[in-house]
């Protein structure tokens, strides 16, 4: 299935560099974060990274609590309405300039107990999320992004994308310019950022991350209002559809390459757990957040 508009023009951009490996072959992906960050690779899928029993337990937790505080930050957008469990330090249709700083940290703290209950690894152990990322970090420690005043960024969000909904073409490089990052940019190598994504529930079809061979440094086709011209980008630039199965972990160059999520087909929502990460200034540590 392709959501690329038909075009007879030759495609622009260099071929995209993708890789995949089984969770049972850790040497094949242990340096994936550095390879993507240093522009030697564009994406890595670790097949079966999330144990099946853990995936089923997470889905049961999501289905078993009608009081979960799901948000709909893009409900005013065109065919982009998504349910989000948590809060993200990103632009949305609700807050196009990014979240207000104090409100973001207040909201992130409100979800701490929920996420700790779902992802905590136990006393002295890494969280489930940190354990997943550690396997791709090249031996570096993995830790969450923290403000100088001690307030912690959100660890991740869980997102449910229903039938016919999508995520529009965008690039995550410009997030570092948002007010919520003002106190932490000096900690990070901001030359790019990566996105990490675990597929908790696959839809019947669609819902794929699609990377485009158009970088943040390239001239970008734009609509009159300033948003990227998704139709032109999808028609004119090379693309890779990153096909995931439930339980797979995806890392990709979200801050380097424009990308989108294709519309979900069928009544089964696409449910993901994910966020962002980068190396610190000294490349000694992997830092993640959402």
HELIX and SHEET records of a PDB file:
HELIX    1   1 UNK A   26  UNK A   28  5                                   3    
HELIX    2   2 UNK A   32  UNK A   37  1                                   6    
HELIX    3   3 UNK A   52  UNK A   63  1                                  12    
HELIX    4   4 UNK A  101  UNK A  110  1                                  10    
HELIX    5   5 UNK A  112  UNK A  119  1                                   8    
HELIX    6   6 UNK A  128  UNK A  134  1                                   7    
HELIX    7   7 UNK A  173  UNK A  177  5                                   5    
HELIX    8   8 UNK A  179  UNK A  181  5                                   3    
HELIX    9   9 UNK A  185  UNK A  187  5                                   3    
HELIX   10  10 UNK A  230  UNK A  236  1                                   7    
SHEET    1   A 8 UNK A  18  UNK A  22  0                                        
SHEET    2   A 8 UNK A  43  UNK A  47  1                                        
SHEET    3   A 8 UNK A 249  UNK A 252 -1                                        
SHEET    4   A 8 UNK A 194  UNK A 201 -1                                        
SHEET    5   A 8 UNK A 270  UNK A 279 -1                                        
SHEET    6   A 8 UNK A 157  UNK A 161 -1                                        
SHEET    7   A 8 UNK A  83  UNK A  85 -1                                        
SHEET    8   A 8 UNK A  70  UNK A  71 -1                                        
SHEET    1   B 7 UNK A  18  UNK A  22  0                                        
SHEET    2   B 7 UNK A  43  UNK A  47  1                                        
SHEET    3   B 7 UNK A 249  UNK A 252 -1                                        
SHEET    4   B 7 UNK A 194  UNK A 201 -1                                        
SHEET    5   B 7 UNK A 270  UNK A 279 -1                                        
SHEET    6   B 7 UNK A 285  UNK A 289 -1                                        
SHEET    7   B 7 UNK A 141  UNK A 144  1                                        
SHEET    1   C 4 UNK A 167  UNK A 170  0                                        
SHEET    2   C 4 UNK A 257  UNK A 261 -1                                        
SHEET    3   C 4 UNK A 209  UNK A 215 -1                                        
SHEET    4   C 4 UNK A 239  UNK A 242 -1                                        
SHEET    1   D 2 UNK A 205  UNK A 206  0                                        
SHEET    2   D 2 UNK A 264  UNK A 265 -1                                        
END                                                                             
